[in-house]
């Protein structure tokens, strides 16, 4: 199952790692904060950089 987590801060990364560690989920985090996305990427999580406040951008990522 594919999961899209909005936000790559502490909570988003924790959720992402928990779900990804389950083995049944493909997890992608979305955030516009470069520092947060870099940190999450180093932790092995898939990242898409986008402004979560822009529903069109998030919808486009979710469709993909």
Backbone bond lengths (Angstrom), bond angles and torsions (degrees), N, CA, C in turn:
res aa  C-N    CA-C-N  psi(-1)  N-CA   C-N-CA  omega(-1)  CA-C   N-CA-C  phi
1 X - - - 1.443 - - 1.534 107.91 -
2 X 1.312 116.61 139.30 1.460 122.16 178.78 1.533 109.70 -92.56
3 X 1.339 115.58 132.68 1.457 122.45 -179.95 1.523 108.92 -123.61
4 X 1.319 117.07 132.91 1.455 123.16 175.69 1.520 107.63 -112.51
5 X 1.333 116.48 118.14 1.464 121.74 179.70 1.523 107.73 -104.15
6 X 1.321 116.00 123.62 1.460 121.01 178.70 1.526 108.05 -87.10
7 X 1.308 115.50 112.60 1.457 121.64 179.82 1.516 111.10 110.83
8 X 1.331 116.04 128.95 1.460 121.51 -179.91 1.522 111.32 -114.01
9 X 1.319 115.86 23.07 1.467 120.47 175.89 1.516 110.07 -76.42
10 X 1.322 116.27 -164.50 1.472 120.05 -177.30 1.521 112.75 -55.90
11 X 1.320 116.88 -47.84 1.466 120.37 -177.51 1.523 111.13 -67.53
12 X 1.324 116.96 -45.20 1.463 120.62 179.08 1.516 112.18 -60.67
13 X 1.336 116.45 -42.72 1.463 119.97 178.67 1.528 110.86 -65.52
14 X 1.331 116.87 -40.94 1.472 119.99 179.34 1.532 110.53 -61.67
15 X 1.323 115.62 -44.86 1.470 119.81 177.91 1.528 109.72 -63.05
16 X 1.316 116.60 -45.59 1.462 120.80 -179.86 1.513 112.94 -59.36
17 X 1.331 117.43 -46.45 1.463 120.96 179.51 1.528 111.42 -65.12
18 X 1.326 116.62 -40.27 1.466 120.15 179.72 1.523 111.07 -62.08
19 X 1.331 115.97 -48.48 1.462 119.97 -178.99 1.528 111.79 -68.18
20 X 1.326 116.81 -42.69 1.464 120.42 -179.15 1.527 110.67 -64.85
21 X 1.329 116.90 -34.30 1.453 121.12 179.97 1.517 113.18 -69.39
22 X 1.308 116.60 -18.83 1.468 121.64 179.45 1.531 111.42 -68.08
23 X 1.324 116.21 -30.79 1.457 120.68 179.97 1.513 115.01 88.68
24 X 1.322 117.19 -11.10 1.457 120.86 -179.46 1.524 112.97 -100.38
25 X 1.323 116.46 -0.13 1.459 120.11 -173.97 1.520 111.28 -127.61
26 X 1.313 115.14 142.55 1.460 123.20 169.34 1.527 105.50 -103.82
27 X 1.326 116.90 113.19 1.459 121.73 -171.18 1.517 110.97 -109.79
28 X 1.333 115.85 133.73 1.453 122.81 173.63 1.516 108.16 -127.84
29 X 1.331 116.73 132.49 1.454 122.36 176.79 1.526 109.13 -100.98
30 X 1.337 116.35 143.12 1.464 122.38 179.08 1.514 108.75 -121.53
31 X 1.324 116.11 128.85 1.469 120.64 177.16 1.522 108.01 -162.39
32 X 1.327 115.96 155.94 1.461 120.70 177.34 1.522 111.85 -102.05
33 X 1.321 117.22 -7.49 1.463 122.05 -178.83 1.527 109.06 -81.33
34 X 1.311 115.90 112.40 1.473 121.64 -174.70 1.529 111.98 -60.93
35 X 1.314 117.24 -39.50 1.460 120.86 -179.91 1.537 110.66 -63.14
36 X 1.331 116.54 -44.16 1.466 120.94 179.61 1.520 111.50 -65.94
37 X 1.333 116.91 -41.89 1.461 119.27 -178.61 1.531 111.16 -69.07
38 X 1.323 117.29 -38.12 1.463 120.21 177.24 1.524 110.78 -62.53
39 X 1.326 116.68 -44.13 1.459 122.00 179.94 1.533 110.56 -62.71
40 X 1.332 116.84 -44.51 1.468 121.16 179.74 1.519 111.02 -65.82
41 X 1.321 116.27 -39.78 1.471 120.85 179.71 1.532 110.13 -62.88
42 X 1.337 116.67 -41.63 1.470 120.10 177.81 1.527 110.96 -63.63
43 X 1.334 116.51 -26.59 1.456 121.48 177.84 1.515 113.14 -82.15
44 X 1.335 117.14 2.26 1.455 121.24 174.97 1.520 115.18 91.00
45 X 1.322 117.88 9.21 1.462 120.43 -179.79 1.527 110.92 -90.74
46 X 1.318 116.38 147.62 1.468 121.27 175.67 1.525 108.15 -75.35
47 X 1.313 116.52 137.86 1.469 122.49 -174.62 1.511 110.45 -129.66
48 X 1.321 115.54 141.72 1.465 122.72 167.41 1.517 106.12 -126.12
49 X 1.308 116.92 125.62 1.458 120.77 179.47 1.518 109.28 -88.94
50 X 1.334 115.36 118.39 1.461 122.10 179.65 1.522 108.01 -163.14
51 X 1.316 115.29 158.12 1.459 121.43 177.00 1.525 108.30 -82.95
52 X 1.323 116.56 113.44 1.465 120.97 -177.67 1.525 112.06 -65.51
53 X 1.319 117.54 -18.08 1.463 120.99 177.90 1.527 111.60 -75.85
54 X 1.331 116.26 -14.17 1.469 120.50 179.48 1.526 108.13 -96.88
55 X 1.316 115.33 98.53 1.469 121.04 -174.62 1.525 111.95 -59.56
56 X 1.320 117.79 -31.42 1.465 120.19 179.05 1.528 110.94 -64.37
57 X 1.335 116.49 -42.96 1.461 120.40 178.91 1.532 111.20 -64.39
58 X 1.312 116.62 -44.34 1.464 120.71 -179.96 1.528 110.48 -65.18
59 X 1.322 117.07 -41.57 1.462 120.76 178.85 1.532 110.57 -62.58
60 X 1.323 116.90 -39.98 1.458 121.36 179.68 1.539 110.13 -63.52
61 X 1.313 116.91 -41.52 1.467 120.86 178.35 1.530 110.05 -67.07
62 X 1.305 116.66 -42.15 1.471 121.18 -178.73 1.519 111.47 -63.23
63 X 1.318 116.79 -36.46 1.470 120.26 178.60 1.512 111.48 -65.88
64 X 1.335 115.76 -33.52 1.465 120.83 -177.79 1.469 110.26 -76.34
